[in-house]
Amino acid sequence: MKKQNLILVPALALILSLTSFDIIKERIDPPKKGVPVFSNVVYEGNDAVYNENPLEANEFYNPILQGCYPDPAITRKGDDYYLVVSSFAMFPGVPIFHSKDLVNWKQIGHVLDRVSQLDVHDTGISQGVYAPGITYNENNDTFYMITTAFAGGLGNIVVKTKDPMQGWSEPIKLDFQGIDPSIFFDDDGKAYVVHNDAPNKGEELYQGHRVIKVWEYDVEKDQIIKGTDKIIVNGGVDLADNPIWIEAPHLYKKDGKYFLMCAEGGTGDWHSEVIFMSDNPKGPFVPAPSNPILTQRYFPKDRENNVDWAGHADIIEGPNGQWYGVFLGIRPNAAGQVNTGRETFILPVDWSGTYPVFENGLVPIEPTLDLPEGVENKTGKDGYLPNGNFTFKEDFSADKLDYRWIGLRGPREAFIKQTKKGLEIEPFETEITELKPTSTLFHRQMHKTFSFKTDLTYTPKSDEDFAGITALQNERFNYAFGVTKKGKEYYVVLQRTEKGESTIIASEKIDLDGKLSLKVEGDNADYKFSYATDGAIYKTLGGSVSGDILSTNIAGGFTGALMGLYATSNNSIEP
């Protein structure tokens, strides 16, 4: 992935040590004054594309993972498929999903779910871990997840497991530079790591000039073999064209030939997927005569239901011998802005010829796909993740927190407690605008048109107490909406933070009896924040506000907008 608009922050000593995914069991004691309790959370998506394109009996929706689930990688063992995506500074890290048919997916957890594996506590949201690769090695019946961790001084790491359902090892630091690594295991038992890197010193020809390197990998020692590195792609398909940001490489073997597939063109408008072939995993690799094999770069931006930025792909042989490829793409809103982030899409891959080609990957991508033969669409049922338009309701009554809920820069379990009345959030002395772990439980924005609401039981003790909802792209671009105290009065306030500068959009004095309902609604680029004191009649505070600061267009970085249940005991918002 292209690295730009990011600020690297040195990691400090780890300050959190909780590791459990379990929500602390029910308490019978009432919540303390100044400690908010959130209940009856409802996220509802209502995108026009799904209303206008209802599914036929033989169809499913694309993307398969809506919201910020970028940089997918996939592997299989028998008829079990496992998919991982980037998570950056979200905690836990690297969501992992399981499927039997590539259509119906369940999240089974996160690969990096312990603070000993993931140190992101003072890291910008677009840092942390990204571009994971996942590979099953049939030679030793072991799964490997390899990734770049821009936090905690780790760099490139690998973790292992015999069973992705049962958790992963502690990280093993790998001794090479660069980003976007993946592991390939040959049928002779040998292993190789490929990754993006800078050209040799003094050989960089232009901005964005990168190379792909390969190393031999010692499976017994879990380390690259020093001195075996070799540049196998310089720049991209054709160096004379000054190609930029060759990255996200994956090696495959088919019919005795080795294939190297990479992203090229950066993660934005010129993003694409290209393919090379060789007789040897260490090259030389020759580009296919017709590249790219996947892109949306050539089509007008104002086309209906446009999907853009397609690339960063991985392919796998699916059921019945049909190949498929997963990749990232974006669905801009009506203003051309990207608020939902980069999402995971899937397309069939035609590998009947020498090279694989994404079917319909060089024409505008449609919102629906035909189901593979013999597969039933169960999305949204029996524990499978929903897609399309759907409603997610959370009363926090389950023994374990739904995997869709995430923290930022630290464990969720550091600030949440389950009570009979809902989820209690113990406020940190940290505001949402700070580069620290926050006491905020986040849910991804998954639609252009959506609502996110909750009931809040809360009485601030002082001016420094605040609780409510946050809509966040990062610590420098966000909204905070909730209730605080000034003197003896209580106020509902809406704050906008842009480029790190916070402004009060509106505030309103209310009679607070300890209960409040809060809601944020997004309609493409327009957002509204509203509240109700009776749980029924909502009043908008501050009118319609722009969601531009919740887009990557304005805020930069690599994530999508997050909606959060937020509390702080160090509030600086003054009504």
N, C-alpha and C positions, 0 to 999 in steps of 0.2 A: 504494500500500500504506500502511496505517496505521502511523504512526511513534510507537512507544511503547516504554518499557522499554529505551531505548538510551542509551548514553553516548557523546557525540561527543568524540573525542580529537584534538587538533591534530596534523597530519602533520608529521614532521620531514624532513630531507633524505634522499633515497633512498640506501640503503646497499648495495643489490644491483644488479648490472649484467648478470648472465647472462641470455641470451635464448633459447638453443637448446632445442628440445623433445627433441633426441636424447640418449639416455643415453650417457654417456662410455663408449667402447669397452672391451672386456674387458682386464683387467689380469692379468698372470701372477704378479706378486708377491703373497705372502700378505698377508692383512689384518693391520694393526697391532694389537697388544694394546690393548684399550680401544676399538676401532672395531668395532661389531657388523655382522654379515652376516646378513641375513634371506633365507630361502628357503622354497619350498614353501608359499606362501600359498594358503589355500582359504577362500573365502566361500561359505556355503551357506544358502539360504533355504528355509523349510518352513512356510509359512502355511497354516492350516486352510482358508481360503477357496478356495485353489486346489486343495487335495486334495478338497474337497467339491464343487467345480464344475469337473470336467475339461472341456476344450474339445471341442466338437463340430467336425466338419470345416469348418464355415462360420463359425467364431467366432474372436475374439481377445480378450485380456484388457485391462481398463481398471483402473488407469492404464497409459498407454503408457510413462511414465518413472517408475519407482519410486524412492523416496528423495527427498532434497532437490533437486528440480528445479522450483522454483516460478516463478510469474509468466510463463507462456509467451507468446510472440508468434510469428507465422508469416507467411510470404510465399511467393510462387511466381513462377517464370519458366518458362513453358511447362509441362512436366510434372515440373519439379524443385521440390520443396518444401523450405524451410529454416525451422527452428524454433530459437529461442534462449530461454534461461531465466536467471534471476538466479543470481549466484554469491557476492555479498557480499564477504567478505575472503579467499575462497579464491583460490588462484593456480594456474594461469592462470584468467582470468575470462571469464564469459559463454560457457558451453558452447553449441556450435552443432551441429545435427543435420540430416541430409538424408534425404529419402524420395522415392519415386516414386508412392507409393500411400496415404500417411497411416497405414499400418499398420506397415510394416517400416522401421525407422529405424537409421541408422548415425551415430555421432558422428564428425564430420570434423575436429574440433579445438575451439579456443576463439577467440572474436573478439579478446579482449584477451590476447595471449600473450607480450607483451614488457613489461619493467619500465618502458619509456618510455611505455607506454599505461596502465599500472595501478600506482599508488602506494598500497599498503595496508599498509605494513610496521609501522605502529603503530596499526592500526585495529581496533576491536572486530569480532568475527566477523560481526555482523549489520549492519555498516556496509559500506564498500566500494562495490560497484556492484550495482544492482538495478533491477527493472522495465524490462528492455530492450524496445525496439521494433525490428522489422526490416521494411523495406519495399523492394520492387524498383520502381525508376523506369524504366518502359519508354521514356520520352522520351529518356533519355540512357544507357540500358542499364547502370545502376549500382545496386548494393545499398547501403542505408544502415542502420546500426545506431545508434540513439540511446538514451541511458540517463542516469541520474543517478549520479554518482560522489561519494559522501560520503567522499572521501579525496584527498589530494594537492592540495587547493585547486582542483579542477576544476569541480565542480558538474555542470551538464548538458553533455554532450558528444555529438558525432557522429563516427563513423568510416565509411569508404566502401571499396568494392571493386567491380571488374568481375566477379570470380569468387570466391565464398566459399570455394572449395577452395584458393585461393592466398594467403590472408592479407588483412589489412585495414590501412588507413592509420593514421597517427598521429592521436590525438584532436584534434578541433577544439572548443574551448571555446565554448559558446553563451551569449549575453548575455541570459539571463532566469533568474528564480528559480522555485521550485516543483519538483515531482517528476513522475515517471511520464510523460515525453514520448513522443510518437509522431509520425511524419511521414506526411503524405498528399500524393500527387501526383495532381493532376487531369489529365483528358485534354486540357486546353487548355495544358498545360505549367506552370501555376502550382502552387505548393507551399505547404503549411500545416503548422504545428506545433501540436498540442494537448497540454495538460498540466494537471495538478492544481496549484492555488495557493491561498494564503490569500485571504480576502476583502479588499476594499479597506480601508485603515486606518480603524479606527473603526466598521466595518460588521459585524464578527463578532458573531453572534447567540447562539451556544452552542458548547460544547466539541465539536469535530469538524466544525464548519461549514467547508466548503471550497468552492471553485469550480473550474470548468473554463474555461481560457483558450485562445484561438486566436491565432496570429500568422501573418502572411504570411512566407514563407521565400524568400530569395534563393538560387536554385540555383547561380548562378555564384559568388557570394561565400561560400556555405555559412554563412549567418548569418540570423537573424530580422531582419525589416525593422522598425526602431524606429518606434514610434508607431502600429503596425497592430494592437496587442493589443486583444482584446475578450473580456469575460466572456460565455460562451455558455450556461453552466449555473450557477445560483446555488443551492448547497446540495444539490440532487438533483432527484428527480422532482417532489416537492411540498414546497416550503420550509416550509409550514405544519406539516408532520409532523416538522420538525427532523431531516432525514436527515443521516447522518454519513458522512464520508470518501468523498465522490464522487472517484473517481480512476481511473487506468489507462485513459484515453480512447483510442479508435481511431475514425478517420473512414473511411467507405466511401461509394461512389457506386453506385447501381443504378437503372436505368430513369429517369435524369435527376434523381433525388432524392439528397440527402445524409443519411447516417445516422451518428449519434454513439453509440457503445456505451461504457459505463463500468461500473466496479465501484461498488457502493454498500453501505454498512453496516459497513465495516471488515473486516479479514481474518479475524475470528473467526466466532462462531456466526451473526451476522446478515449475513454476506457474501452478495452477490447480484450479478447482472448486469442492467443496465437499458439501454433503447434510446430514442433521440430521432430526430426527422426534421426536415429543413428543405429549402427550395428553394435554399439558399446555404450554402457551407462556413463562412461566418461568422455563420450563423443569421439569424433566430431559430430555435431548436430547440424542438420541441414533443414532450413525452414520449408514448410509445405509450399507448393507453388501457388496455392490460393489461401492467403491469410488476410484478415482475421477469420476465425471460425465462429466467432460470436462478437457482435457489437450492435449498438443502437445509435452510433455516432452520425449516421448519414441522413437522419429523418428530421422533419421540421418539429420544432419545440411545441407548436400549437396543435399537434395532432391529438385526436381524442384518446383519452386514457393512456397517455404516453408513459412509457417506462424508459428511463435513461440510465446512463452510467454502467451498463451491463458489463461484467467482467469478474475477475478474481474467482475462478471456477475450479471445480474438481469433478471428476467423472468416475462412474462406477457401473459395473455390469449389474443390471437389475433382474427381477424375476423373468423367467422365460427367455433369458439371453439378450433382452433389450437393454442397451446402454442408456444411462441418464447422466445429466450434468447439473450440479447445483452451482449457483453463482449469485453475486450481489447485484442489485439494481435499486433504483429509486423511483418513486411516484410523486412528482412535484404537485403541489397544490395549484389552485387556480391562479395564484400570483407568481407561479414558477419557482416557489420556494420549497425547500426540503425540510419539513418539520418531523416527519415520521422516521427519518434516518434511512440508512441503507438496509434493505431487506433481503431475505433469502428466497430466490426463485429456483425453479427447476424446469428443465426441458429434456425431451428425448434427444438422444445422440445417435446419429447414423454412423456406424462404423463398418459399413459393408464394403467400403473401398479401403485404400491404403491408410488414409487419415480420418480421424473422427471429426464430424461436423455437427454442430448443434442444429437440430431440426427447427426451422423457423426462428433461428437465432440471428439471421441477417435480414429479417423483415420485422415490422413493428410487432412487439410481443403482445399477445392477446391476454385478457384477464382469466380465461378458462382454458383447460386442457382436457383431453380425453383420458379417461381412466385406463390404466393398463388392463389387459385382458384378465378377467377373473377377480378384479379388485373392487370392493365396495367402499364407497366414500362414507367414513364414519367420523369425519372431523366434527369436533364439538360434542361427541357422544362417547360413552364408555371410557372416559379419562383421556381421550385424544384431544389435542389442542384444536381450538376452533380457528377457522379463517373465514374470509368474507365479512359480512356484518354479523356481529354477535354481541351479547351482553354477558359480562363477567360480574358476578355478585360475590361479595366476601363478607362473612360475619365473624371471621376469626375463631370459629368454633372447632376447627379441625386440630388434631394433635400436632400436626406439622404445618408450617407456613407454606403456602403455595409457592412453587419455584419461580413464578412470575414476579413475585415481590423481591426487590433487591435493595441493598444498601449502597452507599457511596463512600469509598475509601475505608470501609471498616465493616465488621459483622453486624448484621441486623440484630442479632441476639444480644448485643451490647446495650441496647436501649429499649427493647420491646418486652412486654409482659402480657400474658393473656389473663383477662378477668372475665367474670360472668357478664359484664356489661360491654365488653369489647376489647380492643387492643390498647393497652396503656403504653405510652411513649414517655420514657424518662428523659427530660430535655437535657441535651448537652449545652455547655457554655460555648456554643459554636453557632454562628449564623450561616445561612445558606450561601452567603456571598464569600465565605472563607475557604481557603485551600486546606481543609481539614476534614476528618470524618464528621458527618452531620447526623443528628438524630432524626432521620427522615427515611420513611419507607416508600420506595418508588415503584410505579407501574409504568411501563412504556406507553407512549402514545402510539396507537396502532392504526389510526384512521385519520383522514383529512377532516372528516366531520365526526365529532365525538362529544361525549359528556363524561365527566368524572365527578362524582359527588360522594359526600360522607356526612354522617352525623357526628357531632363533636360535643362531648361532655367535658366542660372545662371552665374554671374560674381563675384567671390570672391573679397572682398574689401581689405583683408589683409591676412597675413600668418595664422591667427587664424580662418579663414573661410574655411569650407569644406562642400561639399554636394555630394551625390551619392547614391550608393547601399551598404547595409551591408548584409552579410550572417552570421547568428548568431545562436549559440547553447546556449551561455550564455555570460555574461560580460567578462569572462576569456578565452573564446574560440570563435573566430569569425574572419571574414574578413571584411575589409572596403575598398571600391573601389569607387573612385570619383576624383573630381577636387579640387585643392587648389592653393594657390599663394605663391611664394617665391620671394621677391623683386618685380621686375616689370614683372616677368615671371609667366605663368600658367602651371601647371603640372597635368597630370593624374597619380594617385598613387594607388598601391595595398599594403595593410598592412595585415599581418597575426598576430593574437594574440593567443598565446598558453600558458596556465597556467598563464595568466596575463601578460606575456612578449610579447611586440609587436615588430615585425620586418618588415622592408620595403622589400617586395618581388621584386618590380620593380616600376620605375617611368619614366615618359616620358614628356618632354616639348612639349606643343602644342600651336598652334595659336588658341586662343579662341575668337569667335565672340559672345559669350553668349549662344550658343546652342551646346548641346552634347547629344549623345545617348549612353546609358550604358546597358550592358547585362551580366548576369551570367548564365552559363549553367552547369548542373550537369549530369554526366553519371556514375551512381553508385558511386564509390569512387573518381572519377576524376571530378574536377571543372575547368572551364575556365571563366575568366573575360575579356570582350572585350569592345571596345568603337568605336564610329564612329563620325566624325565631319560633315559628309554629310548626316547622317541618313540612309545610305545604306551599305557602305563597312566598316565592322567591323574589327578592329585590336585587336588581343589578347595581353594582357599585362601580362608578367610574365610566359607565357606558361601554361601548365597544372599543376594544384596544387592539393594537396591531400585534400579531404573532410573529412579526419579522424577526425579533430577537430570539425566538425559539427555533429559528432555521439555521442550517449550516451555512447558508448564503451570507448571513450577517454575522453569526457567532463564530464561524469557522469550525475546525475540528472534524471528528469522524462519528459523532454520536447523533441520536435522534432526541426529540424532546421527551422528558420524563415528567409524570405527574406524581406528586408526593404528599404523604401525610407528614407534616413537619412541625417540630417544636424546638424552641430554644429558651434557655434561661439567661441569655445575654443579648436581649433584643435592643436594637438601636433605632427601630422604627418609631417615630414620634407622630402621633395623630395631629 
